[in-house]
């Protein structure tokens, strides 16, 4: 909730009206939160099935 208000306020600083700022800021915040949450679920599922070795980024190179 705080992140959404922060983004709306930031858009208002650049001259957006409050309604337009909230109509852009809140969906953007919800989309970002959903994407981060889905990535976290994917990582935890990978750890559960393959163990911590699945997150070893040094072995990729």
PQR file with spaces between the fields and no chain letter, atoms N, CA, C, O and H, PARSE charges and radii, in Angstrom:
ATOM       1  N    UNK     1       0.832   -1.187    0.000 -0.4000 1.5000
ATOM       2  CA   UNK     1       0.000    0.000    0.000 -0.0000 2.0000
ATOM       3  C    UNK     1       0.879    1.254    0.000  0.5500 1.7000
ATOM       4  O    UNK     1       0.621    2.214   -0.726 -0.5500 1.4000
ATOM       5  N    UNK     2       1.902    1.221    0.816 -0.4000 1.5000
ATOM       6  CA   UNK     2       2.810    2.362    0.885 -0.0000 2.0000
ATOM       7  C    UNK     2       3.557    2.595   -0.410  0.5500 1.7000
ATOM       8  O    UNK     2       3.780    3.736   -0.815 -0.5500 1.4000
ATOM       9  H    UNK     2       2.112    0.441    1.406  0.4000 1.0000
ATOM      10  N    UNK     3       3.942    1.503   -1.058 -0.4000 1.5000
ATOM      11  CA   UNK     3       4.652    1.619   -2.331 -0.0000 2.0000
ATOM      12  C    UNK     3       3.750    2.237   -3.395  0.5500 1.7000
ATOM      13  O    UNK     3       4.206    3.045   -4.204 -0.5500 1.4000
ATOM      14  H    UNK     3       3.761    0.576   -0.729  0.4000 1.0000
ATOM      15  N    UNK     4       2.497    1.868   -3.395 -0.4000 1.5000
ATOM      16  CA   UNK     4       1.549    2.451   -4.341 -0.0000 2.0000
ATOM      17  C    UNK     4       1.357    3.942   -4.115  0.5500 1.7000
ATOM      18  O    UNK     4       1.321    4.719   -5.069 -0.5500 1.4000
ATOM      19  H    UNK     4       2.127    1.211   -2.738  0.4000 1.0000
ATOM      20  N    UNK     5       1.234    4.338   -2.867 -0.4000 1.5000
ATOM      21  CA   UNK     5       1.099    5.764   -2.560 -0.0000 2.0000
ATOM      22  C    UNK     5       2.361    6.535   -2.915  0.5500 1.7000
ATOM      23  O    UNK     5       2.289    7.671   -3.385 -0.5500 1.4000
ATOM      24  H    UNK     5       1.264    3.706   -2.092  0.4000 1.0000
ATOM      25  N    UNK     6       3.505    5.927   -2.695 -0.4000 1.5000
ATOM      26  CA   UNK     6       4.770    6.565   -3.050 -0.0000 2.0000
ATOM      27  C    UNK     6       4.852    6.791   -4.554  0.5500 1.7000
ATOM      28  O    UNK     6       5.261    7.864   -4.999 -0.5500 1.4000
ATOM      29  H    UNK     6       3.564    5.004   -2.313  0.4000 1.0000
ATOM      30  N    UNK     7       4.467    5.787   -5.339 -0.4000 1.5000
ATOM      31  CA   UNK     7       4.517    5.908   -6.786 -0.0000 2.0000
ATOM      32  C    UNK     7       3.505    6.936   -7.286  0.5500 1.7000
ATOM      33  O    UNK     7       3.811    7.713   -8.191 -0.5500 1.4000
ATOM      34  H    UNK     7       4.136    4.916   -4.977  0.4000 1.0000
ATOM      35  N    UNK     8       2.312    6.948   -6.713 -0.4000 1.5000
ATOM      36  CA   UNK     8       1.314    7.948   -7.088 -0.0000 2.0000
ATOM      37  C    UNK     8       1.793    9.363   -6.778  0.5500 1.7000
ATOM      38  O    UNK     8       1.619   10.276   -7.586 -0.5500 1.4000
ATOM      39  H    UNK     8       2.064    6.317   -5.978  0.4000 1.0000
ATOM      40  N    UNK     9       2.387    9.536   -5.623 -0.4000 1.5000
ATOM      41  CA   UNK     9       2.901   10.853   -5.241 -0.0000 2.0000
ATOM      42  C    UNK     9       4.042   11.282   -6.157  0.5500 1.7000
ATOM      43  O    UNK     9       4.153   12.453   -6.521 -0.5500 1.4000
ATOM      44  H    UNK     9       2.529    8.795   -4.967  0.4000 1.0000
ATOM      45  N    UNK    10       4.876   10.335   -6.520 -0.4000 1.5000
ATOM      46  CA   UNK    10       5.969   10.651   -7.433 -0.0000 2.0000
ATOM      47  C    UNK    10       5.468   11.082   -8.796  0.5500 1.7000
ATOM      48  O    UNK    10       6.048   11.975   -9.414 -0.5500 1.4000
ATOM      49  H    UNK    10       4.786    9.384   -6.224  0.4000 1.0000
ATOM      50  N    UNK    11       4.401   10.461   -9.275 -0.4000 1.5000
ATOM      51  CA   UNK    11       3.825   10.875  -10.552 -0.0000 2.0000
ATOM      52  C    UNK    11       3.170   12.245  -10.452  0.5500 1.7000
ATOM      53  O    UNK    11       3.205   13.026  -11.403 -0.5500 1.4000
ATOM      54  H    UNK    11       3.931    9.735   -8.773  0.4000 1.0000
ATOM      55  N    UNK    12       2.576   12.534   -9.308 -0.4000 1.5000
ATOM      56  CA   UNK    12       1.967   13.849   -9.117 -0.0000 2.0000
ATOM      57  C    UNK    12       3.010   14.955   -9.130  0.5500 1.7000
ATOM      58  O    UNK    12       2.717   16.066   -9.572 -0.5500 1.4000
ATOM      59  H    UNK    12       2.548   11.899   -8.536  0.4000 1.0000
ATOM      60  N    UNK    13       4.210   14.681   -8.660 -0.4000 1.5000
ATOM      61  CA   UNK    13       5.276   15.673   -8.667 -0.0000 2.0000
ATOM      62  C    UNK    13       5.603   16.090  -10.097  0.5500 1.7000
ATOM      63  O    UNK    13       5.962   17.242  -10.340 -0.5500 1.4000
ATOM      64  H    UNK    13       4.448   13.778   -8.301  0.4000 1.0000
ATOM      65  N    UNK    14       5.482   15.158  -11.046 -0.4000 1.5000
ATOM      66  CA   UNK    14       5.787   15.455  -12.435 -0.0000 2.0000
ATOM      67  C    UNK    14       4.604   16.026  -13.208  0.5500 1.7000
ATOM      68  O    UNK    14       4.646   16.102  -14.436 -0.5500 1.4000
ATOM      69  H    UNK    14       5.190   14.222  -10.849  0.4000 1.0000
ATOM      70  N    UNK    15       3.550   16.428  -12.501 -0.4000 1.5000
ATOM      71  CA   UNK    15       2.461   17.154  -13.127 -0.0000 2.0000
ATOM      72  C    UNK    15       1.232   16.339  -13.461  0.5500 1.7000
ATOM      73  O    UNK    15       0.295   16.876  -14.052 -0.5500 1.4000
ATOM      74  H    UNK    15       3.516   16.366  -11.504  0.4000 1.0000
ATOM      75  N    UNK    16       1.194   15.066  -13.108 -0.4000 1.5000
ATOM      76  CA   UNK    16      -0.010   14.273  -13.333 -0.0000 2.0000
ATOM      77  C    UNK    16      -1.083   14.682  -12.330  0.5500 1.7000
ATOM      78  O    UNK    16      -0.775   15.063  -11.201 -0.5500 1.4000
ATOM      79  H    UNK    16       1.955   14.630  -12.628  0.4000 1.0000
ATOM      80  N    UNK    17      -2.338   14.603  -12.747 -0.4000 1.5000
ATOM      81  CA   UNK    17      -3.420   14.861  -11.808 -0.0000 2.0000
ATOM      82  C    UNK    17      -3.493   13.692  -10.829  0.5500 1.7000
ATOM      83  O    UNK    17      -3.038   12.595  -11.154 -0.5500 1.4000
ATOM      84  H    UNK    17      -2.589   14.294  -13.665  0.4000 1.0000
ATOM      85  N    UNK    18      -4.054   13.900   -9.642 -0.4000 1.5000
ATOM      86  CA   UNK    18      -4.115   12.806   -8.663 -0.0000 2.0000
ATOM      87  C    UNK    18      -4.838   11.557   -9.172  0.5500 1.7000
ATOM      88  O    UNK    18      -4.404   10.440   -8.894 -0.5500 1.4000
ATOM      89  H    UNK    18      -4.424   14.790   -9.378  0.4000 1.0000
ATOM      90  N    UNK    19      -5.927   11.733   -9.908 -0.4000 1.5000
ATOM      91  CA   UNK    19      -6.674   10.570  -10.407 -0.0000 2.0000
ATOM      92  C    UNK    19      -5.844    9.822  -11.448  0.5500 1.7000
ATOM      93  O    UNK    19      -5.790    8.593  -11.427 -0.5500 1.4000
ATOM      94  H    UNK    19      -6.279   12.641  -10.134  0.4000 1.0000
ATOM      95  N    UNK    20      -5.201   10.549  -12.351 -0.4000 1.5000
ATOM      96  CA   UNK    20      -4.376    9.910  -13.371 -0.0000 2.0000
ATOM      97  C    UNK    20      -3.157    9.237  -12.747  0.5500 1.7000
ATOM      98  O    UNK    20      -2.773    8.138  -13.147 -0.5500 1.4000
ATOM      99  H    UNK    20      -5.245   11.548  -12.367  0.4000 1.0000
ATOM     100  N    UNK    21      -2.554    9.902  -11.767 -0.4000 1.5000
ATOM     101  CA   UNK    21      -1.389    9.322  -11.093 -0.0000 2.0000
ATOM     102  C    UNK    21      -1.748    8.017  -10.395  0.5500 1.7000
ATOM     103  O    UNK    21      -0.994    7.047  -10.468 -0.5500 1.4000
ATOM     104  H    UNK    21      -2.866   10.795  -11.442  0.4000 1.0000
ATOM     105  N    UNK    22      -2.890    7.986   -9.722 -0.4000 1.5000
ATOM     106  CA   UNK    22      -3.312    6.751   -9.050 -0.0000 2.0000
ATOM     107  C    UNK    22      -3.737    5.681  -10.042  0.5500 1.7000
ATOM     108  O    UNK    22      -3.538    4.492   -9.790 -0.5500 1.4000
ATOM     109  H    UNK    22      -3.503    8.774   -9.662  0.4000 1.0000
ATOM     110  N    UNK    23      -4.318    6.084  -11.164 -0.4000 1.5000
ATOM     111  CA   UNK    23      -4.729    5.095  -12.158 -0.0000 2.0000
ATOM     112  C    UNK    23      -3.532    4.484  -12.879  0.5500 1.7000
ATOM     113  O    UNK    23      -3.647    3.401  -13.452 -0.5500 1.4000
ATOM     114  H    UNK    23      -4.479    7.049  -11.369  0.4000 1.0000
ATOM     115  N    UNK    24      -2.402    5.152  -12.860 -0.4000 1.5000
ATOM     116  CA   UNK    24      -1.165    4.587  -13.422 -0.0000 2.0000
ATOM     117  C    UNK    24      -0.349    3.899  -12.329  0.5500 1.7000
ATOM     118  O    UNK    24       0.166    2.800  -12.536 -0.5500 1.4000
ATOM     119  H    UNK    24      -2.308    6.033  -12.395  0.4000 1.0000
ATOM     120  N    UNK    25      -0.233    4.534  -11.183 -0.4000 1.5000
ATOM     121  CA   UNK    25       0.639    4.047  -10.117 -0.0000 2.0000
ATOM     122  C    UNK    25       0.174    2.769   -9.447  0.5500 1.7000
ATOM     123  O    UNK    25       0.987    1.877   -9.201 -0.5500 1.4000
ATOM     124  H    UNK    25      -0.652    5.426  -11.015  0.4000 1.0000
ATOM     125  N    UNK    26      -1.099    2.655   -9.147 -0.4000 1.5000
ATOM     126  CA   UNK    26      -1.582    1.472   -8.444 -0.0000 2.0000
ATOM     127  C    UNK    26      -1.526    0.196   -9.290  0.5500 1.7000
ATOM     128  O    UNK    26      -1.082   -0.835   -8.783 -0.5500 1.4000
ATOM     129  H    UNK    26      -1.760    3.379   -9.346  0.4000 1.0000
ATOM     130  N    UNK    27      -1.957    0.222  -10.559 -0.4000 1.5000
ATOM     131  CA   UNK    27      -1.786   -0.999  -11.365 -0.0000 2.0000
ATOM     132  C    UNK    27      -0.323   -1.386  -11.584  0.5500 1.7000
ATOM     133  O    UNK    27       0.021   -2.567  -11.609 -0.5500 1.4000
ATOM     134  H    UNK    27      -2.317    1.059  -10.971  0.4000 1.0000
ATOM     135  N    UNK    28       0.525   -0.378  -11.741 -0.4000 1.5000
ATOM     136  CA   UNK    28       1.959   -0.653  -11.901 -0.0000 2.0000
ATOM     137  C    UNK    28       2.523   -1.312  -10.649  0.5500 1.7000
ATOM     138  O    UNK    28       3.321   -2.245  -10.734 -0.5500 1.4000
ATOM     139  H    UNK    28       0.246    0.582  -11.721  0.4000 1.0000
ATOM     140  N    UNK    29       2.105   -0.823   -9.495 -0.4000 1.5000
ATOM     141  CA   UNK    29       2.558   -1.406   -8.234 -0.0000 2.0000
ATOM     142  C    UNK    29       2.048   -2.837   -8.080  0.5500 1.7000
ATOM     143  O    UNK    29       2.804   -3.723   -7.682 -0.5500 1.4000
ATOM     144  H    UNK    29       1.457   -0.065   -9.425  0.4000 1.0000
ATOM     145  N    UNK    30       0.794   -3.066   -8.385 -0.4000 1.5000
ATOM     146  CA   UNK    30       0.226   -4.412   -8.264 -0.0000 2.0000
ATOM     147  C    UNK    30       0.903   -5.385   -9.230  0.5500 1.7000
ATOM     148  O    UNK    30       1.174   -6.529   -8.864 -0.5500 1.4000
ATOM     149  H    UNK    30       0.180   -2.346   -8.708  0.4000 1.0000
ATOM     150  N    UNK    31       1.176   -4.946  -10.448 -0.4000 1.5000
ATOM     151  CA   UNK    31       1.856   -5.798  -11.420 -0.0000 2.0000
ATOM     152  C    UNK    31       3.266   -6.147  -10.943  0.5500 1.7000
ATOM     153  O    UNK    31       3.696   -7.296  -11.039 -0.5500 1.4000
ATOM     154  H    UNK    31       0.956   -4.017  -10.745  0.4000 1.0000
ATOM     155  N    UNK    32       3.977   -5.149  -10.433 -0.4000 1.5000
ATOM     156  CA   UNK    32       5.329   -5.395   -9.944 -0.0000 2.0000
ATOM     157  C    UNK    32       5.326   -6.353   -8.759  0.5500 1.7000
ATOM     158  O    UNK    32       6.157   -7.258   -8.691 -0.5500 1.4000
ATOM     159  H    UNK    32       3.629   -4.215  -10.355  0.4000 1.0000
ATOM     160  N    UNK    33       4.400   -6.159   -7.829 -0.4000 1.5000
ATOM     161  CA   UNK    33       4.304   -7.062   -6.674 -0.0000 2.0000
ATOM     162  C    UNK    33       3.976   -8.481   -7.114  0.5500 1.7000
ATOM     163  O    UNK    33       4.539   -9.439   -6.583 -0.5500 1.4000
ATOM     164  H    UNK    33       3.725   -5.424   -7.884  0.4000 1.0000
ATOM     165  N    UNK    34       3.072   -8.628   -8.076 -0.4000 1.5000
ATOM     166  CA   UNK    34       2.711   -9.961   -8.572 -0.0000 2.0000
ATOM     167  C    UNK    34       3.899  -10.633   -9.247  0.5500 1.7000
ATOM     168  O    UNK    34       4.125  -11.827   -9.048 -0.5500 1.4000
ATOM     169  H    UNK    34       2.615   -7.850   -8.507  0.4000 1.0000
ATOM     170  N    UNK    35       4.669   -9.880  -10.050 -0.4000 1.5000
ATOM     171  CA   UNK    35       5.832  -10.455  -10.724 -0.0000 2.0000
ATOM     172  C    UNK    35       6.909  -10.892   -9.726  0.5500 1.7000
ATOM     173  O    UNK    35       7.496  -11.963   -9.878 -0.5500 1.4000
ATOM     174  H    UNK    35       4.486   -8.910  -10.212  0.4000 1.0000
ATOM     175  N    UNK    36       7.167  -10.070   -8.711 -0.4000 1.5000
ATOM     176  CA   UNK    36       8.158  -10.429   -7.686 -0.0000 2.0000
ATOM     177  C    UNK    36       7.695  -11.658   -6.916  0.5500 1.7000
ATOM     178  O    UNK    36       8.492  -12.556   -6.646 -0.5500 1.4000
ATOM     179  H    UNK    36       6.690   -9.200   -8.588  0.4000 1.0000
ATOM     180  N    UNK    37       6.411  -11.706   -6.560 -0.4000 1.5000
ATOM     181  CA   UNK    37       5.879  -12.838   -5.811 -0.0000 2.0000
ATOM     182  C    UNK    37       5.976  -14.128   -6.624  0.5500 1.7000
ATOM     183  O    UNK    37       6.352  -15.172   -6.090 -0.5500 1.4000
ATOM     184  H    UNK    37       5.764  -10.976   -6.779  0.4000 1.0000
ATOM     185  N    UNK    38       5.636  -14.061   -7.919 -0.4000 1.5000
ATOM     186  CA   UNK    38       5.701  -15.264   -8.748 -0.0000 2.0000
ATOM     187  C    UNK    38       7.143  -15.738   -8.920  0.5500 1.7000
ATOM     188  O    UNK    38       7.391  -16.943   -8.962 -0.5500 1.4000
ATOM     189  H    UNK    38       5.330  -13.213   -8.352  0.4000 1.0000
ATOM     190  N    UNK    39       8.096  -14.814   -9.020 -0.4000 1.5000
ATOM     191  CA   UNK    39       9.498  -15.204   -9.111 -0.0000 2.0000
ATOM     192  C    UNK    39       9.964  -15.860   -7.816  0.5500 1.7000
ATOM     193  O    UNK    39      10.718  -16.833   -7.851 -0.5500 1.4000
ATOM     194  H    UNK    39       7.894  -13.835   -8.986  0.4000 1.0000
ATOM     195  N    UNK    40       9.525  -15.338   -6.680 -0.4000 1.5000
ATOM     196  CA   UNK    40       9.877  -15.934   -5.395 -0.0000 2.0000
ATOM     197  C    UNK    40       9.314  -17.345   -5.280  0.5500 1.7000
ATOM     198  O    UNK    40      10.000  -18.247   -4.799 -0.5500 1.4000
ATOM     199  H    UNK    40       8.913  -14.548   -6.651  0.4000 1.0000
ATOM     200  N    UNK    41       8.074  -17.545   -5.716 -0.4000 1.5000
ATOM     201  CA   UNK    41       7.470  -18.879   -5.682 -0.0000 2.0000
ATOM     202  C    UNK    41       8.253  -19.834   -6.574  0.5500 1.7000
ATOM     203  O    UNK    41       8.485  -20.982   -6.195 -0.5500 1.4000
ATOM     204  H    UNK    41       7.517  -16.813   -6.107  0.4000 1.0000
ATOM     205  N    UNK    42       8.664  -19.372   -7.760 -0.4000 1.5000
ATOM     206  CA   UNK    42       9.454  -20.222   -8.653 -0.0000 2.0000
ATOM     207  C    UNK    42      10.788  -20.611   -8.020  0.5500 1.7000
ATOM     208  O    UNK    42      11.214  -21.761   -8.123 -0.5500 1.4000
ATOM     209  H    UNK    42       8.475  -18.440   -8.068  0.4000 1.0000
ATOM     210  N    UNK    43      11.443  -19.660   -7.370 -0.4000 1.5000
ATOM     211  CA   UNK    43      12.724  -19.949   -6.728 -0.0000 2.0000
ATOM     212  C    UNK    43      12.551  -20.938   -5.579  0.5500 1.7000
ATOM     213  O    UNK    43      13.352  -21.862   -5.437 -0.5500 1.4000
ATOM     214  H    UNK    43      11.097  -18.725   -7.286  0.4000 1.0000
ATOM     215  N    UNK    44      11.520  -20.758   -4.759 -0.4000 1.5000
ATOM     216  CA   UNK    44      11.293  -21.664   -3.637 -0.0000 2.0000
ATOM     217  C    UNK    44      10.905  -23.058   -4.115  0.5500 1.7000
ATOM     218  O    UNK    44      11.285  -24.051   -3.494 -0.5500 1.4000
ATOM     219  H    UNK    44      10.869  -20.007   -4.874  0.4000 1.0000
ATOM     220  N    UNK    45      10.157  -23.146   -5.206 -0.4000 1.5000
ATOM     221  CA   UNK    45       9.817  -24.443   -5.784 -0.0000 2.0000
ATOM     222  C    UNK    45      11.063  -25.136   -6.304  0.5500 1.7000
ATOM     223  O    UNK    45      11.218  -26.347   -6.143 -0.5500 1.4000
ATOM     224  H    UNK    45       9.848  -22.340   -5.711  0.4000 1.0000
ATOM     225  N    UNK    46      11.951  -24.375   -6.926 -0.4000 1.5000
ATOM     226  CA   UNK    46      13.200  -24.927   -7.439 -0.0000 2.0000
ATOM     227  C    UNK    46      14.081  -25.425   -6.299  0.5500 1.7000
ATOM     228  O    UNK    46      14.694  -26.487   -6.408 -0.5500 1.4000
ATOM     229  H    UNK    46      11.825  -23.392   -7.057  0.4000 1.0000
ATOM     230  N    UNK    47      14.148  -24.675   -5.219 -0.4000 1.5000
ATOM     231  CA   UNK    47      14.937  -25.095   -4.057 -0.0000 2.0000
ATOM     232  C    UNK    47      14.338  -26.359   -3.451  0.5500 1.7000
ATOM     233  O    UNK    47      15.070  -27.263   -3.049 -0.5500 1.4000
ATOM     234  H    UNK    47      13.650  -23.813   -5.131  0.4000 1.0000
ATOM     235  N    UNK    48      13.015  -26.423   -3.386 -0.4000 1.5000
ATOM     236  CA   UNK    48      12.355  -27.579   -2.786 -0.0000 2.0000
ATOM     237  C    UNK    48      12.601  -28.847   -3.605  0.5500 1.7000
ATOM     238  O    UNK    48      12.800  -29.923   -3.040 -0.5500 1.4000
ATOM     239  H    UNK    48      12.421  -25.688   -3.713  0.4000 1.0000
ATOM     240  N    UNK    49      12.587  -28.723   -4.922 -0.4000 1.5000
ATOM     241  CA   UNK    49      12.727  -29.917   -5.754 -0.0000 2.0000
ATOM     242  C    UNK    49      14.180  -30.306   -5.994  0.5500 1.7000
ATOM     243  O    UNK    49      14.484  -31.498   -6.051 -0.5500 1.4000
ATOM     244  H    UNK    49      12.425  -27.850   -5.381  0.4000 1.0000
ATOM     245  N    UNK    50      15.097  -29.335   -6.139 -0.4000 1.5000
ATOM     246  CA   UNK    50      16.483  -29.638   -6.501 -0.0000 2.0000
ATOM     247  C    UNK    50      17.490  -29.330   -5.402  0.5500 1.7000
ATOM     248  O    UNK    50      18.658  -29.703   -5.516 -0.5500 1.4000
ATOM     249  H    UNK    50      14.851  -28.367   -6.093  0.4000 1.0000
ATOM     250  N    UNK    51      17.070  -28.673   -4.369 -0.4000 1.5000
ATOM     251  CA   UNK    51      17.981  -28.294   -3.302 -0.0000 2.0000
ATOM     252  C    UNK    51      18.641  -26.958   -3.581  0.5500 1.7000
ATOM     253  O    UNK    51      18.391  -26.337   -4.614 -0.5500 1.4000
ATOM     254  H    UNK    51      16.122  -28.370   -4.277  0.4000 1.0000
ATOM     255  N    UNK    52      19.483  -26.518   -2.660 -0.4000 1.5000
ATOM     256  CA   UNK    52      20.123  -25.212   -2.787 -0.0000 2.0000
ATOM     257  C    UNK    52      21.088  -25.138   -3.961  0.5500 1.7000
ATOM     258  O    UNK    52      21.427  -24.042   -4.406 -0.5500 1.4000
ATOM     259  H    UNK    52      19.686  -27.023   -1.821  0.4000 1.0000
ATOM     260  N    UNK    53      21.530  -26.264   -4.464 -0.4000 1.5000
ATOM     261  CA   UNK    53      22.456  -26.261   -5.591 -0.0000 2.0000
ATOM     262  C    UNK    53      21.800  -25.652   -6.838  0.5500 1.7000
ATOM     263  O    UNK    53      22.503  -25.209   -7.747 -0.5500 1.4000
ATOM     264  H    UNK    53      21.255  -27.155   -4.103  0.4000 1.0000
ATOM     265  N    UNK    54      20.464  -25.625   -6.891 -0.4000 1.5000
ATOM     266  CA   UNK    54      19.765  -25.064   -8.052 -0.0000 2.0000
ATOM     267  C    UNK    54      19.956  -23.551   -8.160  0.5500 1.7000
ATOM     268  O    UNK    54      19.724  -22.982   -9.227 -0.5500 1.4000
ATOM     269  H    UNK    54      19.892  -25.985   -6.153  0.4000 1.0000
ATOM     270  N    UNK    55      20.372  -22.891   -7.081 -0.4000 1.5000
ATOM     271  CA   UNK    55      20.592  -21.453   -7.105 -0.0000 2.0000
ATOM     272  C    UNK    55      22.072  -21.076   -7.193  0.5500 1.7000
ATOM     273  O    UNK    55      22.415  -19.908   -7.012 -0.5500 1.4000
ATOM     274  H    UNK    55      20.560  -23.354   -6.214  0.4000 1.0000
ATOM     275  N    UNK    56      22.928  -22.014   -7.460 -0.4000 1.5000
ATOM     276  CA   UNK    56      24.365  -21.750   -7.547 -0.0000 2.0000
ATOM     277  C    UNK    56      24.668  -21.081   -8.887  0.5500 1.7000
ATOM     278  O    UNK    56      24.759  -21.747   -9.918 -0.5500 1.4000
ATOM     279  H    UNK    56      22.649  -22.963   -7.608  0.4000 1.0000
ATOM     280  N    UNK    57      24.823  -19.757   -8.857 -0.4000 1.5000
ATOM     281  CA   UNK    57      25.042  -19.002  -10.083 -0.0000 2.0000
ATOM     282  C    UNK    57      26.481  -19.096  -10.577  0.5500 1.7000
ATOM     283  O    UNK    57      26.745  -18.801  -11.742 -0.5500 1.4000
ATOM     284  H    UNK    57      24.749  -19.216   -8.020  0.4000 1.0000
ATOM     285  N    UNK    58      27.420  -19.501   -9.719 -0.4000 1.5000
ATOM     286  CA   UNK    58      28.814  -19.609  -10.131 -0.0000 2.0000
ATOM     287  C    UNK    58      29.038  -20.762  -11.104  0.5500 1.7000
ATOM     288  O    UNK    58      29.966  -20.716  -11.912 -0.5500 1.4000
ATOM     289  H    UNK    58      27.206  -19.741   -8.772  0.4000 1.0000
ATOM     290  N    UNK    59      28.206  -21.788  -11.038 -0.4000 1.5000
ATOM     291  CA   UNK    59      28.394  -22.939  -11.906 -0.0000 2.0000
ATOM     292  C    UNK    59      27.816  -22.724  -13.299  0.5500 1.7000
ATOM     293  O    UNK    59      28.005  -23.566  -14.176 -0.5500 1.4000
ATOM     294  H    UNK    59      27.453  -21.826  -10.382  0.4000 1.0000
ATOM     295  N    UNK    60      27.114  -21.614  -13.522 -0.4000 1.5000
ATOM     296  CA   UNK    60      26.511  -21.357  -14.829 -0.0000 2.0000
ATOM     297  C    UNK    60      27.528  -20.874  -15.851  0.5500 1.7000
ATOM     298  O    UNK    60      27.343  -21.079  -17.050 -0.5500 1.4000
ATOM     299  H    UNK    60      26.960  -20.929  -12.809  0.4000 1.0000
ATOM     300  N    UNK    61      28.578  -20.248  -15.401 -0.4000 1.5000
ATOM     301  CA   UNK    61      29.530  -19.599  -16.319 -0.0000 2.0000
ATOM     302  C    UNK    61      30.599  -20.466  -16.799  0.5500 1.7000
ATOM     303  O    UNK    61      31.451  -20.026  -17.571 -0.5500 1.4000
ATOM     304  H    UNK    61      28.728  -20.082  -14.426  0.4000 1.0000
